[in-house]
Amino acid sequence: MTSKLFASFSPDPDHPMIYIYGNPEGLRTLAAKLIELADNQQSEH
């Protein structure tokens, strides 16, 4: 199965939003990367 992940942005300055969607594998990959980044930031402080 191929990872698929898409993001779109709302250009409305009063209600900025980011939409993230994809298949389960793509979303799990994103989640793992976010956890890795958070762990690295915690170890730096």
Backbone bond lengths (Angstrom), bond angles and torsions (degrees), N, CA, C in turn:
res aa  C-N    CA-C-N  psi(-1)  N-CA   C-N-CA  omega(-1)  CA-C   N-CA-C  phi
1 M - - - 1.450 - - 1.525 109.09 -
2 T 1.289 117.13 140.08 1.451 123.25 179.79 1.526 110.16 -93.60
3 S 1.335 115.18 134.19 1.467 119.90 175.15 1.511 109.51 -68.82
4 K 1.317 116.09 133.91 1.453 120.79 175.47 1.517 108.32 -131.58
5 L 1.322 114.97 132.34 1.449 121.16 -179.26 1.516 107.48 -146.79
6 F 1.311 116.16 133.47 1.451 121.91 -178.72 1.523 108.79 -132.00
7 A 1.302 116.41 147.47 1.465 121.35 175.68 1.513 108.16 -136.80
8 S 1.304 115.49 142.46 1.465 120.55 173.77 1.524 107.52 -136.11
9 F 1.310 115.24 156.99 1.451 121.32 -174.77 1.510 110.21 -124.74
10 S 1.321 115.87 141.52 1.455 121.21 175.23 1.520 108.35 -89.09
11 P 1.322 118.30 124.76 1.463 119.93 -178.22 1.530 113.96 -80.59
12 D 1.312 118.33 0.34 1.464 121.82 -178.10 1.530 110.24 -70.56
13 P 1.338 118.84 112.21 1.473 120.18 -177.67 1.530 113.36 -66.28
14 D 1.322 117.93 -21.91 1.464 121.00 178.67 1.528 112.36 -80.91
15 H 1.312 117.21 -24.26 1.462 122.39 -179.12 1.531 110.02 -139.94
16 P 1.331 117.78 65.19 1.465 118.95 -178.76 1.530 110.38 -66.86
17 M 1.315 116.06 136.09 1.460 121.12 179.75 1.513 109.70 -143.05
18 I 1.317 115.25 149.56 1.455 122.41 171.01 1.520 106.40 -119.29
19 Y 1.313 115.97 129.70 1.465 121.87 177.25 1.522 107.29 -107.32
20 I 1.311 116.61 127.45 1.462 121.73 178.43 1.520 107.79 -123.72
21 Y 1.305 115.74 127.85 1.449 119.94 179.06 1.512 109.32 -150.16
22 G 1.308 115.69 156.25 1.451 121.11 -179.62 1.510 110.26 175.34
23 N 1.316 115.12 -173.18 1.456 118.42 178.12 1.533 108.73 -82.59
24 P 1.317 118.65 167.01 1.466 120.60 -175.72 1.534 113.37 -55.00
25 E 1.317 117.79 -40.40 1.469 120.49 -179.36 1.535 110.87 -64.38
26 G 1.312 117.19 -42.15 1.458 121.02 178.92 1.517 112.00 -65.08
27 L 1.320 116.94 -41.90 1.463 120.80 179.30 1.529 111.30 -67.72
28 R 1.340 117.28 -37.06 1.470 120.07 177.02 1.531 110.74 -66.37
29 T 1.324 116.86 -38.00 1.464 120.78 178.04 1.526 110.23 -63.44
30 L 1.314 117.12 -44.41 1.463 121.27 177.36 1.524 110.40 -61.86
31 A 1.319 117.55 -45.12 1.465 121.36 -179.71 1.527 110.55 -60.68
32 A 1.318 117.55 -43.14 1.463 121.22 179.75 1.528 110.76 -63.11
33 K 1.308 117.67 -40.48 1.464 121.25 179.37 1.526 110.64 -66.84
34 L 1.322 117.66 -41.52 1.464 120.74 178.11 1.531 111.16 -62.97
35 I 1.325 117.15 -40.32 1.467 120.94 177.41 1.524 110.16 -64.72
36 E 1.322 117.00 -42.14 1.468 121.04 177.88 1.537 110.80 -60.18
37 L 1.320 117.12 -45.30 1.461 120.98 179.03 1.527 111.33 -63.63
38 A 1.316 117.01 -41.84 1.463 120.70 179.50 1.531 110.56 -64.54
39 D 1.325 116.86 -41.80 1.461 120.34 178.57 1.523 110.73 -63.56
40 N 1.323 118.12 -40.77 1.470 121.40 179.27 1.516 110.63 -64.60
41 Q 1.326 117.78 -40.57 1.466 120.83 179.45 1.519 110.91 -66.46
42 Q 1.334 117.76 -37.57 1.457 120.94 -179.78 1.525 110.44 -66.83
43 S 1.320 117.76 -36.44 1.457 120.29 -178.19 1.518 112.30 -74.69
44 E 1.334 117.32 -19.72 1.460 121.61 178.86 1.525 111.73 -79.58
45 H 1.329 118.15 -20.19 1.464 120.72 -176.46 1.501 111.53 -104.26
